[in-house]
Amino acid sequence: VPMGVLTCMKYLMFIFNVLVFAGGTCLAGMGVWVAVDPAGFQDIVAARAVLSTGAWLLLAVGIALSLLGFLGCCGALRRSRPLLLL
């Protein structure tokens, strides 16, 4: 396999993992916003317990995706197979 292809794959993996990290950070931010904002979503969330659970689930999934994207970025830059498999 030519060296240029491997370098291209490295940077594509890095970019993809940055996008996963950014998406996870946005989800975590929305989860915090929905769970904490007293004026916007709190009236809806207080009326339905399912939405409150959904806010915490959104926060947990966002944190998990952020962690996954961060580890993927580190793995892509270091060419670490265990980090990429994680």
C-alpha positions in Angstrom: 0.0 0.0 0.0 1.5 3.4 -1.0 2.4 5.8 1.8 0.2 8.5 0.4 -2.9 6.3 0.8 -2.0 5.5 4.5 -1.6 9.2 5.2 -4.9 10.0 3.6 -6.6 7.3 5.6 -5.0 8.7 8.8 -6.4 12.2 8.2 -9.8 10.9 7.1 -10.1 8.9 10.3 -9.0 12.0 12.3 -11.6 14.2 10.6 -14.4 11.6 11.1 -13.5 11.3 14.8 -13.5 15.1 15.1 -17.0 15.1 13.7 -18.1 12.4 16.2 -16.5 14.4 19.0 -18.3 17.6 17.9 -21.6 15.8 17.6 -21.2 14.2 21.0 -20.4 17.6 22.5 -23.5 19.1 21.0 -25.7 16.3 22.3 -24.2 16.7 25.8 -24.8 20.4 25.6 -28.4 20.0 24.6 -28.9 17.4 27.3 -27.6 19.8 29.9 -29.7 22.6 28.5 -32.9 20.5 28.5 -32.2 19.2 32.1 -31.2 22.6 33.6 -32.9 25.4 31.8 -35.7 26.6 34.1 -37.5 28.8 31.5 -37.4 26.9 28.3 -37.9 23.2 28.6 -38.5 22.8 32.3 -42.3 23.2 32.0 -42.4 20.4 29.4 -40.0 18.2 31.2 -41.8 18.7 34.5 -45.1 17.6 32.9 -43.7 14.4 31.5 -41.2 12.2 33.3 -40.2 10.5 30.0 -38.8 13.8 28.7 -36.7 14.2 31.9 -35.3 10.7 31.4 -34.7 11.5 27.8 -32.7 14.6 28.7 -30.4 12.6 31.0 -30.1 9.9 28.3 -29.2 12.5 25.8 -26.5 13.8 28.2 -25.1 10.3 28.7 -25.0 9.5 25.0 -23.4 12.8 24.3 -20.6 12.2 26.8 -20.1 8.7 25.5 -19.8 9.9 21.9 -17.4 12.7 23.0 -15.2 10.3 24.7 -15.3 7.9 21.8 -14.4 10.7 19.3 -11.6 11.9 21.5 -10.1 8.4 21.8 -10.5 7.9 18.1 -8.7 11.2 17.3 -5.8 10.2 19.6 -5.7 6.7 18.0 -5.7 8.1 14.5 -2.9 10.5 15.2 -0.8 7.9 17.0 -1.8 5.1 14.6 -2.8 3.1 17.7 -4.9 0.1 16.8 -6.3 -0.5 20.3 -7.5 3.1 20.6 -9.2 2.9 17.2 -10.8 -0.4 18.1 -12.1 1.0 21.4 
